[in-house]
Amino acid sequence: MRNKATLTAKIITKATTLLVVVAIFVTNLPLDILGRGIERLINEANVVDIAWKASRDPNVVDSFPSLRGLAKQLRTRGALAAAQGDGKIFYSIAANTTPRTRDYVATTNSFNSAASTVAGGTALQSSIKASPTKDEYIAGYVNSAGTLQVMCYDGASWTNEWSVSVGGTGTTRRFDIAYEKTSGDVMVVYGTNAATTNELAYRTKAGSSACGSANWSGATNYDAVRTSGIVHWVRAEGSPASGSNTIAVAWADANADLSAMEWTGASFAVAEPAAALETSLEFVTAAQDVQSFDIAFESTSGELMVAWGLTQATSCTAGTAIATTNCIRYATYTNAWSSVAAIPTVADPATHLDMSGNPNTNEIVLASVDNSQADVSAAYWSGSAWTGQANIDITAQAATAGTKFVATGWLIAGATTRSVITYYDSATTNVGWIVGNAGSFAAQTDFAPTPVFGAQRQYAIDMDPFNKDRLIFTVGDTNSDVFAKRLIMTSTPGFTWSNADGGAALEANTGSNIYRTADFEYARYIPVTTTLATGSDPASTTVAPESGIVDAGQFTFQASSGTDSITGLNVTLAGAGTPYDGVSEVRITSSDGLTTYFTAIANPSSNSLSFSGGTPIPVTSSVATFKIRVTPKTHANMAAPSGASYALSPLVSNWTGTNAHGGSDTNANTLTIDNLSPANVTSATATAGDTQVSLSWTNPVDGDLSQIVILRRATSAV
């Protein structure tokens, strides 16, 4: 006799499975959401444990489906390749050891539902970077125990790759992630929480390798030459220059020292400069409790720019608090390190500093906020010199430890290019922002967000790498909220802010109300796609046997970029029946019918045809039209009278090519090969008369009835 727990388990499991199956067919929810729903049921309702116990009961003979397996399959099937302008935000949840992500969909300017990753820790400092060569993201985060957890997303699911102690309590950013542009190799560089020797370490994964801890190199220590303190802040950035595999790394230590170097694809072949770039780096309370430095590349030349702020105790100050000049310094590397120089005109120390490069040129924009005067400074690098502008806003929010109140980016629409700076404007709930035209910067009317932010804590900008007229601006506030706003520029130029977050926090309870618990990254790799579409299918028509070749279907191919070669094509003649019995040949041709692709198929024996051999179909970035052409059999090769009628609606169901697949083909029209004899007459009568017989009948309704033939015989009936 089955016990109550067993029966309960069985009912729960069977009902859950039924509901999932029904949901798949009747709901418009994405499959990944259904999958996460099952996972939640598993975790919260303890279905797996109950079902497992029941399965051990000898009285239970029915098998229990694997709900977790089903959930995984649904999530995998629901994971679609990113489109241009899509992205992903990675963030933590307070008192929760499983970070979450949301996918950004450019076409709707919205984020999908939250998805859990894998358990590890509660993130206080987060970073996510996208591969330039495949559908992959690497994310990393540091928790309050100072443990760095590195994760990998392979286009379908997240995995924990490896972890290491970087020290501290998560209040400083002791790691960063960067990809090589050409190879797709990725590097994670981090502080080791050691002073004097081997202060840094790094691990790499080849672009050709999948996610998985075994695919990472072992940790390699780096003994810093120009710094000796425990590393508190790390910045890494891949060069955007064509053909480059360079990654720049800069770091600041507990002694307020700053240094940098370059990885060139196999090693740090570009050594640190002859002396530390700075030994009096700006901070708030203690070195290094804030990012007062940044790195950026010139996009075409690949020249590296490093810029930073000096403390007010240095020669850049006048008196005890008010700075005058020389407070923001820089150095470059092309073939050698330049001398350190001051950015002209800017006046205040850069407590928070951010830089970004124009993706099309060698221009760079810089912005900073200081912690004493709360002034905003900006500067423009032309590719050869800096132009600075001081005090663009003298009532901004003063920089504080662990936060970042400024972010930069670029917008390009046609021939119009502008730099954009966002900053925290004097404890308001609005966002201050500045537009730069080369070296001229102009403050704009504050952007009033919906909903109202709390006191702001973290600013970041990521520029769309494909649609360069737009960017995503993310904000973390003191309520542990994270928001995302989109800014678009027209060629006028005109600017439009919108709520990518839907006018609500993407998360209202992140792991910290101070530190960088969330990070957004646009997808950098979009697979080249060959898209199939329905052409102008021929109108429904009826043809006779041996009427010659006739158009039966039309379709198009187009590559998103570059080319493709279609070496195989699958065609479905009809959804049911045996209409192929009336077909002598099917071939694929160019739109003018002059070029035949593949080998024509004679006397098909199925509705499913596979074309191969011969000439492949060429695909380019322009739409090209192709035809499915059918030749009916002759009368002699068709079924004997009364014959048959063959209805064809041929379409392309699949193909073989190099690129990813997109689109589909349909055919709502019908080509009918009519070899069906008209029906006999009905109600036939014969009335005998004097030397005559009167005949009457009803003709069949067949549209192809041509004539009635009457046969007679003098003896018995015909």
N, C-alpha and C positions, 0 to 999 in steps of 0.2 A: 504494500500500500504506500502511495507517495505521501510524503509528509508536506506540511504546509509551506515550509521554506522552499522546497523543491518546486511545488506548483507555482508559488509566487515568482520564482526565478524564471520558470518556463514562460509564464504569462508575460512578464516584463520583457524578456528577450524577444519572444515572438512578436509581441505588439510593437516593440521598438523597430524591429526589422521591417515589419509591414508598413509602419509609418514612414520609415526612410524611403522604402521603395515607392510608396505613394507620393511622397514629397518630391522625389526625383522627377516623376512624370507630370505632376500638377503644379509645382511651384516654379517661380522664376528666380528663386534664390540661386546665387552662384554655388557651384559644387563645393568650393572650399568652405563656404559658410555651413553647408549641410555637414561636411566632415567635421568641422569644429564643434557643431552641435552634438554630434555623436560622442566626440571626445569628452565634452562637458558632462553628458549623461553618464559616460563610463566613470569619470572621476568623481562626480557628485552623488550619483545614485548607487555606486558600487555594483553596477550590473555585472562586471566581469567576475568579481569575487563570488557573487551569488551563483552565477552561471557555472563557474568552475566547480564549486562545491556540488552543485546539482549534477554536473557531468560525472562526478565520481560516485554518485549514488547508483548502485546496480539496478534499481527500479526504473531509472530514467533511460529510455532507449533512444529517444530522439536526440539528434546532434544539435549543438548550439552554434550558430554562425559566429564568425569572428568579427565583432563590431569594430574593434580597433583596426583590423585589417580593412574593413569596409570604409572606415573613416579616412584611412591613409589613401586608399584608392580614389576616393572622391576628391580629396584635396589635390592629389596628383593630377587627376583628370581636369580639375578646375583651374590649374595653374596654366595660364596662357602667356605666350611670349609678349614682352612689353612692346608697345608702339612708341613712336617718336613722341617725346614730351611726357612720357609716363615716368614714375619714380617710386620711391619707397621711403617711409619714415620709420625709424627704429627708436624705441623708447622703453623706459622702465615703468613699473608700477610699484607704488609704495608697499612695503611689507610683502612683496611678491618676488620670488626668485626666477620667474620666467619672463624675460623681455617680450615685448609685442611689436608687431609691425602693422602698418596700413599701406596698401598700394594706392598710389596717386594715379588717377586716370585723366589724361590731358583733355580728351574729347568732351568730358563732362565737367572738368575743373573741380573734381571732388575726390575724396578718399573713400576706398572700400571699407568694409567693417574690419575691426581689429582682429588680428590673427596671432595666436601664441606661437612662440618659437620653441626653444627647448630650455629646460630648467638649468640654472646656474647660480645666479646671484642677483641682487638688486643694484642696478646700475646707477652710479653717481656721475660718471664721466663716460660719454658714449661717442662712438664714431662709426659711420658706415660709408663704404666706398664701393662703387660699381666698376666691374671689369669693362675695359674698352673693346674686348675681343670675344666675349660670350656672355650668356645670360647668367651672371654670377655676381653676388655681393659678398664682401667680407665686412663683418661688423666686429667691433670690440668694445668692451666696457670694463670699468674698474669699480669695484664695490668698496664699502667702508672698511674692509679688512685689507685693502691694498692689493687685491688679486685681480689681475687682468685676465678676462675670458675672451677668447677669439672664436668667432662663429663663421660659418659659411652657408650661403644659400645657393643652390644649384639650379634654380629655376622652378623647383617644385617643393622643396622642403629645406629646413634649417638643420644644421648639425653643429654640435660643439666640437671644435677642432683641437684646441689645447689651452692651457692656462698657465700662468706664471705669476709669482709675486713681484710687484713693482714697488711695493712699500707705500707708506703714507696711509691716508684714510679716505682717499677718493676726492679730496678737495682741490688737488692739482691734476693737470692732465699729463700723465707720465708716459704716454704712448701716442702713436699715430699710425695710419695705414696709407699706403700709396701703391698705385699700379704703374707699371711700365706701359707706355702708350702703345708701342708696336707689338711687343711680345705677349703682353697680357700677364706677365709675371707680377706677383704681388709681394709686397714687403710689409711686415709689421715690425716697427722699431720701438724700443721701450727702455726706460730706465731700470737699472737692476737694484736700486736702493743701496748702492755701494758708493763710497767716496774713494778718491785717490786712484783706484785701479778698476778697469773694466766697468765704467759707469753706465755704459750702454750695451744693449744686445739687440739682435735682430734675427728674424726667421723669414724665409721666403717660400713661395709655392709657384711652380711653373705654370704659365698660362695654359699649357697643354694638359695639365693635371686637373682631375676633378676634385671636389671637396673630399675631405678625409684626412685625419691626422697623420696617416702614413705618408701623405704626399707633400708634407712640409719638410724643409730642411731642418736639421738640428739647430739649436740656438748657437749663434756665433757672438762672442763677446767683442766689444770694441772699447779699447782703452783711450779715452779722450785725451787729446794732447794739450788743448788750450783751456780746459776746465778741469776741476778736480773735486768739486762738491757733488753731493747726491743730486741727480737730475730730477727736476720738478716739473718741467714743461717741455714737450716735444712737438715739433711740427714737421710733417713730411708731405711732399707734393711731387707728383709726377710731371715731367715736362710735357707740354702740349705740342711741341714742335714736331713737324712731320718726320717720321722715321726714327724718333728718339726713344731710347730706353733709359733715360736719365731720371733719377729720383733725387731731389734735394732733401736734406735733413738738417734742421736747426734745433738747438736745445739750450735751455737756461737751467742753471743749477742753484743750489742753496746759497751760493756766494754772490748771486746776481751777476754771474759771468755768462756770456753768450758766445757760442761758436756754431759753425756749420760746415758741411761737406757735401759731396755729390757722389752718388752711386751711378755707375755708367753701364749697367747691365750685368756685370759679373763681380764687381768689387767697388769699394769706395776709392776709385782711382783719382778723384779730385779731393786732395787732402784738405784739412783745415787750414785757415790762413796762418800767416807767420806769427800772429799774436791773436789773443781773444778779440773778437769783434767789439766786445764791450765788457767792462768789469764793474760798471755801476748801472746796471739795468734797472729801469723803473719798477717799483712795486708799491703795494698799498701799506701793508703792515710788516711783512717779512718776505724775503726772497725765497721762492719765487711764487707768490700767491696770486698771480694774474698774468695773462698773456699780453705783455707789453712789446712784443715783437711779432713779425710775420715774414713769410717768404712768398714770392711770386715769380713766375717765369714770363719773359717776353715770348709771345706765342709763336712768332715766326723765326726769330733768331735762336731761341732757346737760352738766352742769357738769364742768369739767376739774379734776382734782387732780394736782398735781406735788409729790412728796416726795423728800427727799434727806438724806444724812448729812453732817455737818461733820467736818473733820479734828480730831484731838485737840490740835492746836496752838492751837485757838480757845478762846473763853470757855466752851465746854461742858465743859472738863476741870477737874479738881482735881488739882494736882500735875502729874506728867509723863506718867502713863499711865492712871490710873483716872478715867473720866468720871463725871459726876454727873447733870446734867440738860441740857435744851435741845440735845441732840445730833442729833435728827432734826427737820428743819424742813419746812414745807409752804407752798404758796400755791395759791389756786383762781382759776378764771376762769369767770364766768357772763356778765355784761355788762361787767365790768371786772376787772382784776387786783386781787386782795386784797393786803393787806400780808403779808409773810412772818411766820410765827408758828411756835412750837415745839410739837411734839406732847407733851402732858404725860405724866409718870410714867416714860417710857422713859429709860434711863440711859446706854446705850452708843452710840458712833458707829455708823452704819450703813455698814459697808464693803461688804457685799452687801445689796441691798434689792430687794424685790419687792412689787408691789401688784396687786390685781385687784378688779373691781367685781362686786357681786351682779347677775346678769343680770335680776332681776325688780324691784329696788328701787334706791334711791340709796345703799345701803351699800357700803363699801369696806373691804377688809382689807389690812393692811401687815405685813410681817415683815422682820427684818434679823438679820444676824450680823456681829459686829465682828472685827477682826484682832488685838486686843491681849488682851482678856479672854475671847474665844470665847463670848460670851453671846448668847442669842437673845432678841430683843425683838419684841413684837407690838403692833398698835394697830387699833382699830375706829372707822371713821367712820360715824356714824349718818345722815348726810345734812346734818348741821348742826354736829357737834362730834366731836373725837377723844377716845377713851378708850384710854390706853396701859397696857401691862403689861410690866414689866422683868424680866429674869433668869428667864424661864420655864425655861430650861436654861442652867446656867453652866459646862457642860463640853462644849459643842459644839466642832466643828472650827473653828479660827481661819481667817478668810477669807484667801485668797491671790490674787495677781495673775492675771488672765485667767480665773479660775474663777467659779462661782456656786453657792453652797452652800444656797440657800433658794429656795422657790417657794410660791406661794399659789393658792387657788382656792375655789370655792363648790360646795356640794351642796344640792339642793332635792328633797325627797321629800314630796309632799302638802303638809301645813301645816308641815313641819319644814324649817328652814334652818340650815345650819352652814357656817362657813368652815373651810378646811383649810390647814395650813402643813406643808410637808415641809422637813427640814433635815439636813445632814450631822452626825451625832452622834459627835463625838470619835474620829475615826480608826477607828470600828468598821465592820464590813461591813453593819450594819443601817441602816435609815432611821428617823431621828427624825421624829415627826409630832405635830401639835397640832391640836385641834379647838376652834373658837371658837363660842360662843353669844352673839351680840351682842358686848359688851365683855369677856366672861369667857372666858379661854383656859385649856385644860387639856392638859398633855402626856400622850400615850398611850404604851402599851408599844411599844417599837420594832418596826417591821415587819422581819421577817427574810426577805429575798428569796431566791428560788431561781433561778439559782445564786447563790453568794456573789459580791458585787461586789468589785472591787479598790478601792483608794483612790478615793473619788468626786471628780469634778471639775465636772460640770455638772448642775444640776437645772432642770427645767421642768415646768409643768402646763398642760394645755389642757382646758377644760371642754366637755363635750358640749353643743352649743347646742340640741339637741332633747330628749334624755333627760337632764334636769338633775340626776338623782340619781347621775351618774357622771362620772369624769374619767380622763384618761390622764396618768400621771406618767412622764417619761423621765429617764434617768440616763446620763451618760457617765463612764467611770472611767479610771484611770491605765493600764490595759491596752489602751486605745483601743477598749474595748467600748462598745456602746450597748444599753440595755435599756428595755423599756416595761412598766409595770404599770398595772392598772386598779383604781380604788377606787370602790365602790358604797355608797351609804347608803340605809337603809330609813327609814320614818317613825318608827321607835321612839325614837331613832335607833340603828341598828346599822350597823357598817362591815365591809366585806369586801374584802380585797386579793386580786388574782388575777394570774396571769402572762399578760398579753396577748402577751408575746413567746414563749410556749410553754415557759418555763423555761430559755431559752438566749438568748445574746446575739443580737440581730438582725443585728449586724455585730461581728466580733471584731478588726477591723483598720481603724478609721477613720483619717482623715487627721491626727489629733492626739490626744494623751492629756491635753490641757489645755483646749483651746478648744472652742467650740460648733460641733462638726462635724456635728451632727444636729439636726433640728427636726421636731416633729410638729404637724400641724394637722388638726382635724376639718373635714369638708366643711360649708360654711355654706349651700350652695344644694342643695336637693333638689327636682327638678322635680315639679310636681303631676302625678300619674299617675291615669289612668282604667284600672281593672282589670276585665278580662272574666273571668268564671268560669262553670263549668257549673252550671246549676240542677238542679232535680229533673225530669229528663227523663221523659216518659211511658213507662210500661212497654211492652215490645214487644207489638204487637197487629196484627190483620188486619182490614181493612175492605173493604167491597164498593164497586164503582163507584156513583156518585151517592148516596153515604151522607151527604153533607154535610160541612161543615168539621170538621176534627179536629186536636187538638194533636199536633205531631210532634217538638217540641224545646223546651227551656227554657234560658235563660241569664240571667246577672246582670251589671250594671254598678255600679261604685262608684268615686267620686273620692277620692283620698287627702286632699284638702281642697278647699273651694270647690265649683265646679260645672263641668260640661262639657255640650256639645250635640253629639250624634252626628248628623251630617248625611248620612252614607252608611254602608251596612252590606253586607258581603259574606257570603253564605251558600252553603255547599256542601251540596247535597242528598244526594250519595252519592259514594263514592270511585271508582266505576267503573260501567259499563253505561249504560243509557238510561232510568232510572226516571222521569225527567221526562215521558216519553211518557204516563204515566198521571195526570198532574197538570193540573188545570184552573186552579188559582190557588195562590200562596203569599203570605202576608202576615205582617207583624210586628205584634204587638199587646201591650198591657199584660197583666199577669198575670190580670186578670179578663176579658180579651178584648173590653172595651168600647171601647178606644182603638186605632186603627190608626195605626202610624207608617210614614212614607214612602208611596209609591204601591205598591199591591199589584201583583205580577207575574202576568199571565195567560198561560196556555199556554207555560210556559218551554220553551226549546229547548236547554238545557244544564244540567249539574249545578251550574254556577257562576253564581250570581245576584248582581246588584248592585242594591241598593235605594237610591233617592234620592227627592227631592221630598217633597211632603206635609209631615207633622209630624215634626220631628226627635225623637230620643229624648233626654229630659232626664236628666242624671246629677247626683247630689248625693253628699255624703259618707256617705249611708246606702245600704245595699245595696238595689237595686231589681231586680225580676224581670220578664222579658219572655218572650214566647212566639213560636215559629215555628209557624204554623198552615197546614195544607194542605187544599185541597178536591179530591177525586178527580174525574176526568172522568165523564161519563155513559157508559152502555153504548154508546150510539150513536156517541160520539166516540172510542171506544177501538178497538183492533185487532179485526178480524173473527175469528170462531172459527177456531182454538181459543184465541185471545186471548193474554194474557200476564200475568205477575205483576210488580209494581213494588215494590222494596224501598228504602225511604228512611230515612236516619239523618241528618237535617239538623243542621248546626252553624254557628256564626258563625266565619268564618275571618279576617276583618279588619274594620276600621271607619275612618271618617273623623271626627276630632274635634279639639279644640284641645289637649288634654293629651297627655303622653307615654303610650305604650301599656304595659300590663302584663297578664299572665295569658293564658289561652286558654280555648277551649270544646271540649268533647268530647261525643259522644253514642254510647253503647254499645248503645242500644236501636234497634229497627227497627219502622217503620210499613210494613206491607205492604198495598198495594192489589191485591186479588186479582180479576183478570178472566180468569184462566186456566181454560178448560174442563177438566173431569175427563178423564182418559184413557179410551180405549175399553176395553171388556171384553176379556179374553183367554181363550184355550182354549175358544172357542165351538164347540159341536157341535149337530147336529140329527139325530135318529134317527127314521126314518119308521116308523109303526105303522099299525094298522087304524083308519082314520078319525082318526088323530092323529099329531102330531109331538112327540117329546120333545126339549126344548131344555136345554142346560146351558152354563155359562160361569163365569169367575172375575171378580169385581168389581175395579175399580181401587182402589188404596189411598188415593186422594185423600180428604182429610178433609172436603171440601165436597161429596162425592157425595150427591145428593138422591134420585134415582130412576133406574131403568132403563126405557127406552122400547123396545118391540119393534114393528117394522114388518113387515108382510107384504104380499105381492102374489100374485095367483093365477097369473100367468104367469111371467116371468123373475124372477131374484133382484133384490132391492131394490138 
